[in-house]
Amino acid sequence: MASINLPEIPGLQLRPQRPADEPFLRLLFDASRPLAGQLAHLPAELRETVMRGQFHAQTASLAAQFPQAAALIILVAEEQAGRVMFDATEATLHIADIALLPGRRGQGLGTALLQALAAVAAPRKLSLEVADDNFPAQRLYARLGFVLTGQQPGFLHLARSPSG
């Protein structure tokens, strides 16, 4: 992984993710996935089993795909607000995961973080995937200069050139 040093970002702090963050990451996962709402009709125990399994599957998949990725907890006023995970190569800075708690969305935090990542990515391309049904995130990414570069079932591949 190429080294990335993010500048200070007004309104938020970043710190390395730790094993003790798992309960927060699970909460963030549940709050960021439409699957949780789609399972509302199931008994609570079954719903919990499915969501726990999906969380562990995503965690294992990200670790396998991006073993050198930096995982950072996003803090606002010293409270956990989200997570960003990215992997940098010589050609690309790839955002493997980015999520904010629902109560922290729409405050410009994601925009500020993405702009900081874009600034440090140069001259590399900045890339990510987004769920094909996550329209608010897609609008944000389009506003910040990301364009469609490919897709697979359920996901769109987006990238932003170094020039924005």
Phi, psi and omega per residue, in radians:
M1 nan 2.360 3.043
A2 -1.295 2.614 -3.100
S3 -1.337 2.413 3.110
I4 -2.269 2.236 3.050
N5 -2.077 1.885 -3.136
L6 -1.360 2.451 3.074
P7 -1.292 2.972 3.011
E8 -1.086 2.434 -3.127
I9 -2.071 2.046 -3.107
P10 -0.949 2.301 3.062
G11 1.572 -0.158 3.108
L12 -2.559 2.777 3.073
Q13 -2.165 2.732 3.105
L14 -2.204 2.449 3.039
R15 -2.479 2.708 3.137
P16 -1.051 2.477 3.062
Q17 -1.199 2.482 -3.139
R18 -2.179 2.780 3.090
P19 -0.956 -0.574 -3.135
A20 -1.176 -0.182 3.133
D21 -1.434 -0.068 -3.048
E22 -0.969 -0.776 3.101
P23 -1.029 -0.715 3.086
F24 -1.125 -0.760 -3.130
L25 -1.092 -0.623 3.087
R26 -1.165 -0.761 3.086
L27 -1.036 -0.790 3.120
L28 -1.093 -0.750 3.115
F29 -1.027 -0.887 -3.122
D30 -1.056 -0.698 -3.097
A31 -1.288 -0.312 -3.059
S32 -1.788 0.039 -3.046
R33 -2.087 2.195 3.082
P34 -1.099 -0.350 -3.138
L35 -0.974 -0.652 -3.129
A36 -1.007 -0.783 3.109
G37 -1.202 -0.590 -3.135
Q38 -1.219 -0.352 -3.128
L39 -1.705 0.110 -3.050
A40 -1.000 -0.462 -3.112
H41 -1.350 -0.222 -3.112
L42 -1.441 2.704 3.019
P43 -1.000 2.553 -3.046
A44 -0.948 -0.734 -3.110
E45 -1.125 -0.727 3.119
L46 -1.191 -0.740 3.111
R47 -1.037 -0.763 3.121
E48 -1.095 -0.725 3.131
T49 -1.089 -0.768 3.138
V50 -1.131 -0.843 -3.098
M51 -1.147 -0.689 3.099
R52 -1.092 -0.737 3.111
G53 -1.105 -0.741 3.122
Q54 -1.147 -0.694 3.102
F55 -1.070 -0.841 -3.121
H56 -1.167 -0.606 3.088
A57 -1.127 -0.769 3.122
Q58 -1.131 -0.747 3.141
T59 -1.041 -0.808 3.139
A60 -1.167 -0.697 3.138
S61 -1.108 -0.810 3.124
L62 -1.097 -0.713 3.137
A63 -1.131 -0.663 3.140
A64 -1.275 -0.728 -3.116
Q65 -1.277 -0.604 -3.022
F66 -2.298 1.149 -3.048
P67 -1.124 -0.372 -3.130
Q68 -1.771 0.134 -3.055
A69 -1.145 2.593 2.997
A70 -1.575 2.251 3.100
A71 -2.038 2.110 -3.075
L72 -2.162 2.427 3.037
I73 -1.536 2.315 3.113
I74 -1.584 2.196 -3.132
L75 -2.043 2.454 3.009
V76 -2.211 2.133 -3.083
A77 0.896 0.739 3.103
E78 1.161 0.180 3.075
E79 -1.874 2.462 3.123
Q80 -1.086 2.248 -3.101
A81 -2.188 -0.321 -3.113
G82 3.088 -2.934 3.141
R83 -2.577 2.530 2.974
V84 -2.278 2.412 3.115
M85 -2.304 2.214 -3.117
F86 -2.480 2.715 -3.122
D87 -2.231 2.232 -3.097
A88 -1.973 2.265 2.980
T89 -2.047 -3.099 3.115
E90 -1.128 -0.516 -3.049
A91 -1.761 -0.464 -2.973
T92 -2.516 2.495 2.875
L93 -1.867 1.981 -3.079
H94 -1.851 2.181 3.068
I95 -1.482 1.881 -3.107
A96 -1.360 -0.549 3.132
D97 -2.785 2.424 3.034
I98 -2.596 2.249 -3.123
A99 -2.712 2.517 3.032
L100 -2.150 2.591 3.021
L101 -1.040 2.565 -3.113
P102 -0.902 -0.678 -3.127
G103 -1.222 -0.196 3.141
R104 -1.829 -0.048 3.136
R105 -1.389 2.706 3.085
G106 1.339 0.245 -3.133
Q107 -1.916 0.100 -3.136
G108 1.520 0.012 -3.109
L109 -1.192 -0.794 3.117
G110 -1.100 -0.726 3.107
T111 -1.055 -0.841 -3.131
A112 -1.068 -0.745 -3.136
L113 -1.154 -0.780 3.128
L114 -1.125 -0.668 3.100
Q115 -1.145 -0.672 3.095
A116 -1.154 -0.736 3.101
L117 -1.110 -0.714 3.113
A118 -1.094 -0.704 -3.124
A119 -1.125 -0.748 -3.118
V120 -1.420 -0.305 3.123
A121 -1.208 -0.612 -3.057
A122 -0.928 2.397 0.138
P123 -1.557 0.254 3.129
R124 -1.362 2.858 2.993
K125 -1.409 2.596 3.056
L126 -1.890 2.188 -3.081
S127 -2.313 2.824 3.100
L128 -2.890 2.969 2.966
E129 -2.055 2.614 3.101
V130 -2.418 2.516 3.091
A131 -1.044 2.419 -3.074
D132 -1.188 -0.193 3.091
D133 -1.879 0.166 3.126
N134 -1.660 1.324 -3.042
F135 -1.163 -0.664 3.090
P136 -1.045 -0.761 3.117
A137 -1.153 -0.687 3.126
Q138 -1.065 -0.711 3.103
R139 -1.100 -0.751 3.109
L140 -1.048 -0.861 -3.103
Y141 -1.091 -0.711 3.118
A142 -1.100 -0.732 3.131
R143 -1.086 -0.510 -3.121
L144 -1.634 0.177 3.027
G145 1.639 0.150 3.076
F146 -1.352 2.470 3.112
V147 -2.215 2.721 3.135
L148 -1.186 2.231 3.098
T149 -2.076 -0.141 3.135
G150 2.973 3.083 3.081
Q151 -2.761 2.824 3.034
Q152 -2.495 2.893 -3.101
P153 -0.909 2.102 3.087
G154 1.575 -0.236 -3.050
F155 -2.407 2.564 3.020
L156 -1.909 2.407 3.066
H157 -1.698 2.175 -3.110
L158 -2.143 2.659 3.071
A159 -2.577 2.725 3.109
R160 -2.231 2.199 3.135
S161 -1.248 2.785 -3.131
P162 -0.986 -0.502 -3.123
S163 -1.446 -0.051 3.082
G164 1.599 nan nan
